[in-house]
Amino acid sequence: MSKLRVPTVKEMIDNNERPEILFWVGCAGSFDDRAKKISKAIVKILNYCNIKFAILGPEESCTGDPAKRAGNEFAFMMQAIKNIELLKGYDIQKIVTGCPHCFNTLKNEYPELGADFEVVHHTQLINQLIREGRLLLKGGGKFDGKKITFHDPCYLGRANDVYEAPREVLEKLDAELVEMKKSKANGLCCGAGGAQMFKEAEKGNKEINIERTEQAMEVKPDYIATGCPFCNTMMTDGVKFFEKEEKIKVLDIAELIANAADL
Amino acid sequence: MISQLVFAFLLIVGFGFFSFNISKIRKNISLGKPLDRSDKKAQRIKTTLLVALGQKKMFQRLLPAFLHLFIYVAFLFTSTELIEIIADGLYGSHRFFLSKIGWVYTLLISTIEVLSVLAFVSTLYFLARRNLLQVPRFKMSEMNGWPKLDGNIILYLEIVLLICVFTMNGADEALFLQGKSHVAGSGSFGFLISSFTAPYFFNYFDIETLIILERIGWWGHILVVFGFLNYLPYSKHFHIVMAFPNTYYSNLNSKGGFNNLSSVKDEVVKMFDPNFDPYATPTDENQTVPDRFGAKDVEDLTWKSLMDAYTCTECGRCTSACPASQTGKLLSPRKIIMDTRDRLEEVGQNKRIHGQDYNDNKSLLGDYISEEEIWACTSCNACVQECPVSIDPLSIIIDLRRYLVMEESKVPSELAGMLTNIENNGAPWQFAQADRKNWVEE
């Protein structure tokens, strides 16, 4: 495996270059051991397609999503205003995110505060690269004929009506794409949204991720595909709860594609 | 003549009292905070036609969708018949439009009759669904008492109304067959259902009884309509009116984008502005005391949230789709909306009786909705997606959270840690911002 090329915006500008697109890694993609692998898979795809991208690196900071969902508009606004100033300073025109929460906040909540850039989720970018023929898949590799079910992240699906891009990508794997009983607009949350990721669930009779994992297991998949690092954590924990981690793998779409393309 | 006067009196009282109640509700809704929804008129009209008139979102669940559609379409068509009833009532005429529009009239009444049969069957099924079948979302605690009774009253009234329609038309048909109807001549009206039922059910009665039955049907019909009209503002059935404005003014942007609080933005911008002098005397004459951050009571919510509250028909689709509710948490989005309406009614009543500034030392948050409920929400938008009349329970939940966190600093301890981390090191976890790129080399 060749070394990942991940320049920061600052490094690029120092070399008199400009990134075509900024890869917004997000907190999970930067710090969570599982999600770091997703970030690497996204980078492998970007490197393979020779996309001139950069990350903010030490200049990246939380978008403020969890603060806003937790009701702390002040903490959100501090983050938002600082981030927008930074992004404007670098004249960023387009951003791809590795997380639907960052995607949603940058795309829907920042413009009113002065931001002016295009934001796409990584599954949308991967789909576009495949469509344009820049990312060629020679069949599905090890996913050929396997059963894959896609868990819609709430902040990608219902929140932003992105349902088809991730599915179009998965169809390229020559796998059997099976839908859960509740999918797309009717999909059930993994339990992590609205800042729940960072707290214990309120008292109830079941964990939400267990309920969702059961729904996924009903279709007997080999893989549960996700597009969100938090959904990934929740579904992975759910699969472990049922001691099915040998049979069912939880992978991000970027990982599935990077793997199938042998990157 | 007397019956015409009685009718005119009932008409004026019926519509008068209804308008009076509507103006009360308008006033209550306008207690909310401003929100601009005056944009994208064409798209709003389209949404209203699809979602309210076209019942688009009802079709997520097919059986109730069709049954509801029968009742709804029957209602729409029967409303056209009301025009005739009002004309007959005021002029003392009988079947005012029969001679004027001929076969169109026969077609119209036949359609109403067929729809009424369908609506009758649907209503019976809905009664069974509420009272006999074990539909979990009709058994939840917020449905105890008045909401359950309310649901049944509406269905019983519908049954009475439909029986009146068929009694009126059936008896009139039997009379007409014998040349005794108020319509000149004799024969059959040719209405699809009553021309079929009259010989079976109404031929056994003598003329006088038939005349009385026809009048009972006619007066019963219009009395139930006036009663229904004035029952609406006290009932979940008000959705038949509110569904239209509520879908018109619904949020057309991506559901994931929450509103930004401009008051908070102004504060933060000042904080970052090196030239801002916090000790300077405010120069802006319009500067007022900033609003409360978030919502503690109904008046802190936007008018759209208050309109949502009056639109809810307590169907519970939101709650049955809610991940928190499905896993036994205390949260039920339907209860959030019902609580908002009940509290708003209380606040409105207080203001009318005790004056604008009356404070009853109660609030939506605390006395109606608990902290445990609002912290159970995952902000997944399933409730918003599900609602057939474009109600948004999530924005109320978030506004309540904002008040708790920003005004009372009440936040679950793990979230307090998360928020501190974001403020200190720009991530919800305790990792240094300088290490943001380390994953590349690992």
Interface residues (C-beta under 8 A of the other chain):
Chain A: L4 V6 T8 V25 C27 G29 S30 F31 K36 S39 K40 V43 I55 L56 G57 P58 E59 E60 S61 C62 G64 P66 A67 K68 R69 A70 G71 N72 E73 F74 A75 M77 M78 Q79 A80 I81 K82 N104 K107 N108 E109 E112 L113 C154 Y155 R158 A159 N160 D161 A185 N186 L188 C189 G191 A192 G193 G194 A195 Q196 M197 F198 K199 E200 A201 E202 K203 G204 N205 K206 E207 I208 I210 E211 R212
Chain B: Q60 N253 S254 K255 G256 G257 F258 N260 L261 V264 K265 E267 V268 V269 M271 F272 F293 G294 A321 P323 A324 Q326 T327 G328 K329 L330 L331 E372 W375 A376 C377 T378 S379 C380 N381 A382 V384 Q385 I398 R401 R402 Y403 L404 V405 M406 V411 P412 E414 L415 G417 M418 L419 I422 E423 G426 A427 P428 W429 F431 Q433 A434 D435 R436 K437 N438 W439 V440 E442
